[in-house]
């Protein structure tokens, strides 16, 4: 029987690999220009009110 640490490490590694492959699959399924993985963050335009 393997030690619990080895079992947890193998399980975490498998979960990370599955999650990464799903992210890659979803990212490559979309059409060109619609992926949000590499899109720049939208910046909100801030207008300052001048108090006089």
Buried (B, 14 or more C-beta within 10 A) or exposed (E): EEEEEEEEEEEEEEEEEEEEEEEEEEEEEEEEEEEEEEEEEEEEEEEEEEEE
